[in-house]
Amino acid sequence: MLRISGTGLVFSAVIMFIFLMVFMAGMHVGNSNLASAADTSVQGIAEGRDRLENEIQELLIERKKVLSRIVRSMKLFLESGRANIDEYRNANIALMRAEMDLCRSRDERLEILKKIVKFHSDYEAQVARRAADGRATEMDVNKAKVAGLEARIELLRESLKGQHPER
């Protein structure tokens, strides 16, 4: 019985030795080894990621350009009475959000959010004047207030990001 167990151990050791030799031969520098394949794979992934990030950046820039043209047209239409003030507001906010998507830093995003808050404040005042003249409703004023409040909340939340309370 000891002879069978000893033979089994020798057989297992020989199999493990062969497996290790085959594995090590595959990792040898002269062969197409795993490290080289991994480096190539990582490089390919990085290049693919860079290509996609560049494509996203180009699309964001194009979106901003188109929205800028829309805002210019909407302003002319609003001044001539052919556009609704809400459409003009929506186009402006979309443009500022497109600018924010292009920001690289938190400080840049905060500046855009401040512009959005200012725009909403001006818009609310304009809607209030229109309501006083009978050209807008109290509901329109309230909607403008809510939009302004939401913008201020977003600004404050973004301002809090990165700030850690002292303990």
C-alpha contacts under 8 A as a table, 3 or more apart, distances in Angstrom:
res1	aa1	res2	aa2	distance
1	M	4	I	5.25
1	M	5	S	6.48
2	L	5	S	5.13
2	L	6	G	6.02
3	R	6	G	5.11
3	R	7	T	6.11
4	I	7	T	5.09
4	I	8	G	6.10
5	S	8	G	5.01
5	S	9	L	6.23
6	G	9	L	5.14
6	G	10	V	6.27
7	T	10	V	5.12
7	T	11	F	6.03
8	G	11	F	5.03
8	G	12	S	6.10
9	L	12	S	5.08
9	L	13	A	6.10
10	V	13	A	5.05
10	V	14	V	6.17
11	F	14	V	5.18
11	F	15	I	6.27
12	S	15	I	5.14
12	S	16	M	6.17
13	A	16	M	5.12
13	A	17	F	6.09
14	V	17	F	5.01
14	V	18	I	6.21
15	I	18	I	5.17
15	I	19	F	6.14
16	M	19	F	5.03
16	M	20	L	6.13
17	F	20	L	5.18
17	F	21	M	6.18
18	I	21	M	5.08
18	I	22	V	6.20
19	F	22	V	5.26
19	F	23	F	6.11
20	L	23	F	5.01
20	L	24	M	5.95
21	M	24	M	5.16
21	M	25	A	6.02
22	V	25	A	5.13
22	V	26	G	6.40
23	F	26	G	5.24
23	F	27	M	6.61
24	M	27	M	5.04
24	M	28	H	6.31
25	A	28	H	5.15
25	A	31	N	7.80
26	G	31	N	6.48
26	G	32	S	7.34
26	G	33	N	5.93
26	G	34	L	7.67
27	M	31	N	7.03
27	M	32	S	7.62
27	M	33	N	4.71
27	M	34	L	6.09
27	M	35	A	7.75
28	H	31	N	5.62
28	H	32	S	7.88
28	H	33	N	6.25
29	V	32	S	7.34
29	V	33	N	6.37
30	G	33	N	7.74
32	S	36	S	6.99
32	S	37	A	7.38
33	N	36	S	5.61
33	N	37	A	6.45
34	L	37	A	5.01
34	L	38	A	6.01
35	A	38	A	5.04
35	A	39	D	6.16
36	S	39	D	5.11
36	S	40	T	6.20
37	A	40	T	5.14
37	A	41	S	6.08
38	A	41	S	4.98
38	A	42	V	6.10
39	D	42	V	5.19
39	D	43	Q	6.09
40	T	43	Q	5.09
40	T	44	G	6.08
41	S	44	G	5.09
41	S	45	I	6.21
42	V	45	I	5.09
42	V	46	A	6.18
43	Q	46	A	5.08
43	Q	47	E	6.14
44	G	47	E	5.13
44	G	48	G	6.09
45	I	48	G	5.08
45	I	49	R	6.09
46	A	49	R	5.05
46	A	50	D	6.12
47	E	50	D	5.08
47	E	51	R	6.14
48	G	51	R	5.11
48	G	52	L	6.25
49	R	52	L	5.13
49	R	53	E	6.09
50	D	53	E	5.06
50	D	54	N	6.09
51	R	54	N	5.18
51	R	55	E	6.21
52	L	55	E	4.99
52	L	56	I	6.16
53	E	56	I	5.06
53	E	57	Q	6.17
54	N	57	Q	5.04
54	N	58	E	6.21
55	E	58	E	5.12
55	E	59	L	6.23
56	I	59	L	5.10
56	I	60	L	6.14
57	Q	60	L	5.08
57	Q	61	I	6.20
57	Q	102	L	7.46
58	E	61	I	5.14
58	E	62	E	6.17
59	L	62	E	5.03
59	L	63	R	6.07
60	L	63	R	5.08
60	L	64	K	6.26
60	L	98	A	6.90
60	L	101	D	7.22
60	L	102	L	6.75
61	I	64	K	5.14
61	I	65	K	6.32
61	I	102	L	7.49
62	E	65	K	5.09
62	E	66	V	6.27
63	R	66	V	5.21
63	R	67	L	6.12
63	R	98	A	7.00
64	K	67	L	5.10
64	K	68	S	6.07
64	K	95	L	6.13
64	K	98	A	5.52
64	K	99	E	6.60
65	K	68	S	5.09
65	K	69	R	6.46
66	V	69	R	5.21
66	V	70	I	6.31
67	L	70	I	4.90
67	L	71	V	6.12
67	L	91	A	6.96
67	L	94	A	7.20
67	L	95	L	5.42
68	S	71	V	5.17
68	S	72	R	6.29
68	S	95	L	6.44
69	R	72	R	5.19
69	R	73	S	6.27
70	I	73	S	5.14
70	I	74	M	5.97
70	I	91	A	6.95
71	V	74	M	4.96
71	V	75	K	6.08
71	V	88	Y	6.90
71	V	91	A	5.74
71	V	92	N	6.08
71	V	95	L	7.69
72	R	75	K	5.27
72	R	76	L	6.58
73	S	76	L	5.23
73	S	77	F	6.17
74	M	77	F	4.90
74	M	78	L	5.87
74	M	83	A	6.58
74	M	87	E	7.69
74	M	88	Y	5.68
74	M	91	A	7.76
75	K	78	L	5.04
75	K	79	E	6.14
75	K	88	Y	6.77
76	L	79	E	5.16
76	L	80	S	6.24
77	F	80	S	5.12
77	F	81	G	6.03
77	F	82	R	4.83
77	F	83	A	5.06
78	L	81	G	4.99
78	L	82	R	5.74
78	L	83	A	4.60
78	L	84	N	6.46
78	L	85	I	6.66
78	L	88	Y	7.21
79	E	82	R	7.65
80	S	83	A	7.79
81	G	84	N	7.66
83	A	87	E	6.93
83	A	88	Y	7.30
84	N	87	E	5.31
84	N	88	Y	6.55
85	I	88	Y	5.03
85	I	89	R	6.21
86	D	89	R	4.97
86	D	90	N	6.08
87	E	90	N	5.09
87	E	91	A	6.16
88	Y	91	A	5.21
88	Y	92	N	6.27
89	R	92	N	5.18
89	R	93	I	6.16
89	R	123	Y	7.48
90	N	93	I	5.18
90	N	94	A	6.06
91	A	94	A	5.10
91	A	95	L	6.20
92	N	95	L	5.06
92	N	96	M	6.27
93	I	96	M	5.10
93	I	97	R	6.09
93	I	116	I	6.76
94	A	97	R	5.06
94	A	98	A	6.12
95	L	98	A	5.02
95	L	99	E	6.29
96	M	99	E	4.94
96	M	100	M	6.18
96	M	112	I	6.60
96	M	115	K	7.82
96	M	116	I	6.88
97	R	100	M	4.85
97	R	101	D	6.26
97	R	112	I	7.83
98	A	101	D	5.10
98	A	102	L	6.68
99	E	102	L	5.25
99	E	103	C	6.70
99	E	112	I	7.37
100	M	103	C	5.14
100	M	108	E	7.54
100	M	109	R	5.52
100	M	112	I	6.06
100	M	113	L	7.92
103	C	106	R	7.71
103	C	108	E	5.71
103	C	109	R	5.98
104	R	108	E	6.95
104	R	109	R	7.97
105	S	108	E	5.31
105	S	109	R	6.51
106	R	109	R	5.04
106	R	110	L	6.15
106	R	158	E	7.94
107	D	110	L	5.00
107	D	111	E	6.33
108	E	111	E	5.16
108	E	112	I	6.47
109	R	112	I	5.16
109	R	113	L	6.15
110	L	113	L	4.98
110	L	114	K	6.15
110	L	155	L	6.65
110	L	158	E	6.94
110	L	159	S	7.05
111	E	114	K	5.07
111	E	115	K	6.38
112	I	115	K	4.97
112	I	116	I	6.27
113	L	116	I	4.91
113	L	117	V	6.19
113	L	151	A	7.27
113	L	154	E	7.64
113	L	155	L	5.64
114	K	117	V	5.06
114	K	118	K	6.16
114	K	155	L	6.87
115	K	118	K	5.07
115	K	119	F	6.05
116	I	119	F	5.02
116	I	120	H	6.18
116	I	151	A	6.72
117	V	120	H	5.15
117	V	121	S	6.18
117	V	148	G	6.21
117	V	151	A	5.45
117	V	152	R	5.88
117	V	155	L	7.81
118	K	121	S	5.03
118	K	122	D	6.23
119	F	122	D	5.18
119	F	123	Y	6.02
120	H	123	Y	4.87
120	H	124	E	5.96
120	H	144	A	7.17
120	H	147	A	6.86
120	H	148	G	4.94
120	H	151	A	7.60
121	S	124	E	5.14
121	S	125	A	6.34
121	S	148	G	6.20
122	D	125	A	5.16
122	D	126	Q	6.21
123	Y	126	Q	5.00
123	Y	127	V	6.14
123	Y	144	A	7.02
124	E	127	V	5.11
124	E	128	A	6.11
124	E	141	V	6.52
124	E	144	A	5.09
124	E	145	K	6.15
124	E	148	G	7.47
125	A	128	A	5.03
125	A	129	R	6.27
126	Q	129	R	5.11
126	Q	130	R	6.26
127	V	130	R	4.95
127	V	131	A	6.10
127	V	136	A	6.67
127	V	140	D	6.96
127	V	141	V	5.78
127	V	144	A	7.27
128	A	131	A	4.99
128	A	132	A	6.20
128	A	136	A	7.75
128	A	141	V	5.78
129	R	132	A	5.02
129	R	133	D	6.30
130	R	133	D	5.02
130	R	134	G	6.18
130	R	135	R	4.91
130	R	136	A	5.26
131	A	134	G	4.89
131	A	135	R	5.43
131	A	136	A	4.19
131	A	137	T	5.44
131	A	138	E	6.67
131	A	140	D	8.00
131	A	141	V	7.30
132	A	135	R	7.54
132	A	136	A	7.75
133	D	136	A	7.67
134	G	137	T	7.24
136	A	140	D	6.17
136	A	141	V	7.60
137	T	140	D	5.12
137	T	141	V	6.61
138	E	141	V	5.02
138	E	142	N	6.24
139	M	142	N	5.00
139	M	143	K	6.11
140	D	143	K	5.09
140	D	144	A	6.23
141	V	144	A	5.11
141	V	145	K	6.23
142	N	145	K	4.93
142	N	146	V	6.18
143	K	146	V	5.14
143	K	147	A	6.24
144	A	147	A	5.17
144	A	148	G	6.22
145	K	148	G	5.07
145	K	149	L	6.11
146	V	149	L	4.99
146	V	150	E	6.10
147	A	150	E	5.15
147	A	151	A	6.27
148	G	151	A	5.10
148	G	152	R	6.26
149	L	152	R	5.08
149	L	153	I	6.12
150	E	153	I	5.06
150	E	154	E	6.16
151	A	154	E	5.10
151	A	155	L	6.22
152	R	155	L	5.02
152	R	156	L	6.18
153	I	156	L	5.14
153	I	157	R	6.10
154	E	157	R	5.11
154	E	158	E	6.13
155	L	158	E	5.18
155	L	159	S	6.09
156	L	159	S	4.90
156	L	160	L	6.25
157	R	160	L	5.11
157	R	161	K	6.52
158	E	161	K	5.26
159	S	162	G	7.85
159	S	163	Q	7.89
160	L	163	Q	5.44
